Amino acid sequence: MHTVGVYERSGLPIEIIPVPQWFIKTLELKDKFLESADKINWYPSYMKQRYIDWVENLKWDWCISRQRFFGVSIPVWYS
């Protein structure tokens, strides 16, 4: 026995269908991203540090597919 999510209106179970995802490898390019920060004219200047902090804290590759099997997330559901 385990808990299964259900539709609010009909009470039918929600089935999550996994689909393939596509990623861009960003972690192996972090050094190049940081080098490029010195080649950019930053306005306002504090944005350079914000960019460096963002790059240094990348923990996983960028998922570009972001597929949603049930389509665009809008507040309308069908059973």
Contact map, one row per residue, 1 for C-alpha under 8 A:
1110000000000000000000000000000000000000000000000000000000000000000000000000000
1111000000000000000000000000000000000000000000000000000000000000000000000000000
1111100000000000000000000000000000000000000000000000000000000000000000000000000
0111110000001100000000000000000000000000000000000000000000000000000000000000000
0011111000001100000000000000000000000000000000000000000000000000000000000000000
0001111101111100000000000000000000000000000000000000000000000000000000000000000
0000111111111100000000000000000000000000000000000000000000000000000000000000101
0000011111100000000000000000000000000000000000000000000000000000000000000000000
0000001111100000000000000000000000000000000000000000000000000000000000000000001
0000011111110000000000000000000000000000000000000000000000000000000000000000001
0000011111111000000000000000000000000000000000000000000000000000000000000000000
0000011001111100000000000000000000000000000000000000000000000000000000000000001
0001111000111110000000000000000000000000000000000000000000000000000000000000000
0001111000011111000000000000000000000000000000000000000000000000000000000000000
0000000000001111100000000000000000000000000000000000000000000000000000000000000
0000000000000111110000000000000000000000000000000000000000000000000000000000000
0000000000000011111000000000000000000000000000000000000000000000000010000000000
0000000000000001111100000000000000000000000000000000000000000000000000000000000
0000000000000000111110000000000000000000000000000000000000000000001010000000000
0000000000000000011111000000000000000000000000000000000000000000000000000000000
0000000000000000001111100000000000000000000000000000000000000011111000000000000
0000000000000000000111110000000000000000000000000000000000000011100000000000000
0000000000000000000011111000000000000000000000000000000000001111100000000000000
0000000000000000000001111100000000000000000000000000000000001111000000000000000
0000000000000000000000111111100000000000000000000000000000001100000000000000000
0000000000000000000000011111110000000000000000000000000000011100000000000000000
0000000000000000000000001111110000000000000000000000000001111000000000000000000
0000000000000000000000001111111000000000000000000000000000000000000000000000000
0000000000000000000000001111111110000000000000000000000000000000000000000000000
0000000000000000000000000111111111000000000000000000001100000000000000000000000
0000000000000000000000000001111111100000000000000000000000000000000000000000000
0000000000000000000000000000111111110000000000000000000000000000000000000000000
0000000000000000000000000000111111111000000000000000001000000000000000000000000
0000000000000000000000000000011111111100000000000001001000000000000000000000000
0000000000000000000000000000001111111110000000000000000000000000000000000000000
0000000000000000000000000000000111111111000000000000000000000000000000000000000
0000000000000000000000000000000011111111000000010011000000000000000000000000000
0000000000000000000000000000000001111111100000000000000000000000000000000000000
0000000000000000000000000000000000111111100000000000000000000000000000000000000
0000000000000000000000000000000000011111110000000000000000000000000000000000000
0000000000000000000000000000000000000111111000000000000000000000000000000000000
0000000000000000000000000000000000000001111111110000000000000000000000000000000
0000000000000000000000000000000000000000111111100000000000000000000000000000000
0000000000000000000000000000000000000000011111100000000000000000000000000000000
0000000000000000000000000000000000000000011111111000000000000000000000000000000
0000000000000000000000000000000000000000011111111100000000000000000000000000000
0000000000000000000000000000000000000000011111111110000000000000000000000000000
0000000000000000000000000000000000001000010011111111000000000000000000000000000
0000000000000000000000000000000000000000000011111111100000000000000000000000000
0000000000000000000000000000000000000000000001111111110000000000000000000000000
0000000000000000000000000000000000001000000000111111111000000000000000000000000
0000000000000000000000000000000001001000000000011111111100000000000000000000000
0000000000000000000000000000000000000000000000001111111110000000000000000000000
0000000000000000000000000000000000000000000000000111111111000000000000000000000
0000000000000000000000000000010011000000000000000011111111000000000000000000000
0000000000000000000000000000010000000000000000000001111111000000000000000000000
0000000000000000000000000000000000000000000000000000111111100000000000000000000
0000000000000000000000000010000000000000000000000000011111111000000000000000000
0000000000000000000000000010000000000000000000000000000011111000000000000000000
0000000000000000000000000110000000000000000000000000000001111100000000000000000
0000000000000000000000111110000000000000000000000000000001111110000000000000000
0000000000000000000000111100000000000000000000000000000000011111000000000000000
0000000000000000000011110000000000000000000000000000000000001111110000000000000
0000000000000000000011110000000000000000000000000000000000000111110000000000000
0000000000000000000011100000000000000000000000000000000000000011111000000000000
0000000000000000000010000000000000000000000000000000000000000011111100000000000
0000000000000000001010000000000000000000000000000000000000000000111110000000000
0000000000000000000000000000000000000000000000000000000000000000011111110000000
0000000000000000101000000000000000000000000000000000000000000000001111100000000
0000000000000000000000000000000000000000000000000000000000000000000111111000000
0000000000000000000000000000000000000000000000000000000000000000000111111000000
0000000000000000000000000000000000000000000000000000000000000000000101111100000
0000000000000000000000000000000000000000000000000000000000000000000001111110000
0000000000000000000000000000000000000000000000000000000000000000000000011111000
0000000000000000000000000000000000000000000000000000000000000000000000001111100
0000000000000000000000000000000000000000000000000000000000000000000000000111110
0000001000000000000000000000000000000000000000000000000000000000000000000011111
0000000000000000000000000000000000000000000000000000000000000000000000000001111
0000001011010000000000000000000000000000000000000000000000000000000000000000111
